[in-house]
């Protein structure tokens, strides 16, 4: 692909996304969007934008976080992530969901949550049974 192709793509994206070339028009658009948002721009984590899974390889134990995307984490593959105060972002997620551990699938969706070591053992046993 050439630079000309990318330049054309930028022009098309610019026109389609409503980007304003005129600084006054851009300021007016920003003012209008800010007013529509109640004067405040809220940061929304990516996992809150994507609807949760409702079927498939999920824990049979119901919980609002089951099937949702787990916050970005450095682990890979199927993993058990425990509440850790040294990571304030994840710690807050665990507090909000009232749990001490999450079983996270390789695609970063939450398989299940546990509020105790015994509950985690039950979740892992249920998961093993689903896989067999």
N, C-alpha and C positions, 0 to 999 in steps of 0.2 A: 504494500500500500504506500501511496505517495503522500507527501506533505499536502498536496492539493486536495486529496481525498479527505484528510483530516481537517483541513481548513473548511471544506464544504460541510463536513459533519458538524463542526462547531457552529457554523452559520445556521444550519437547520435546527440544532438543539437550542441555540439562542432564540430563534424565532418561535419554536414550539413551546418552550418553557416560559415564555412571557417575559424574558429578560428585557429590561429597559435600557436603551442606549443613551437616552436623555437623562442626565443626573436628576433633574427636577421631577421627571416622571418616576424615576426609581425611588426618590424620597417620598413622593406621594403614595406609591404602591406600598412601601415599607410602613408609612404612617397608617394606611388603611388596614394592612394585615395585622399590625400591632393592636389597633383599635378592635378588630374582630376577635383577637385573642384576649380581650379584656385588659390590655395594657401590659401583659406579661407573656414572655415566651418561656414555655416549659420544656425542659429537657426530658425526653421520653426514651428509656432504654430500649434497645432493639428487640429484646425478648418480649416487651409489652406491646409491640406493634404487630407481631405475627400471631395469628390465632392458634390456640393449643390443639394438639392431636386429641382425637376423641376415641379412636380405636387403634388396635395394633398391639405392639409389644409394650404394654403399659402395666403398671401394678394393678392388681385387682382391688387394692385398698384405696378407696376414693380420697382425694385431696385436691384442692383447687390448683395446686402447682403441678400435679401429675400431667404430663403431656405438654408442658410449657417449655420454652427454651431456657436453659440454664445460663446464667450470666457468663460472660467470657471468662475462660479459665485456661491455665496453661497445660492441663492434662490432656491425654489422648486416649482413645479407645473407651471401653466400658470402664467406668471408675466410680468409686465411692468417695465423695467429698464430705469432709467433716467441718463443722462450724469451727472457725479459727479466728480469735480476736485480732490476730496480726494482719488480717485482711479486712479492713473496715467495710469495703463494698460488699463482699460476700457475707460477712458477719451480719450486716443489716438485712440481707436477703434471707438468711436463716432465721433471724429474729422475726421478720415479717411473716414468714411461713410457719413459725413456731415448731421448728425441728432442729435436730442436731446433726443430721447426715442426709445426704441426697445420693441416690444412685442415678448416675448420668450416663445415658447411652452414647455410643460413638458419634452420633449425629447431633449431640449436645442437647437433646431433649431429656427432660426429667422422667425417668422410669418410675421412681417412687421416693418417698421421704420416710424418715424415721425420727421419733422423738426420744428414743432410748436405744441402748445396745441390743436389748431383746427384740425390739421392733425392727431394728436393722437386720438381725438374724432371720426374722420371719420374712422380711421383704426379700432377702437374698435367697431364701429357700423357695419362695413363690416364684422368683425369677428363674431359678434352676429348674423348677418343675415345668415352667412354660417353655424352656429351651429343650427339654428332653422329649 
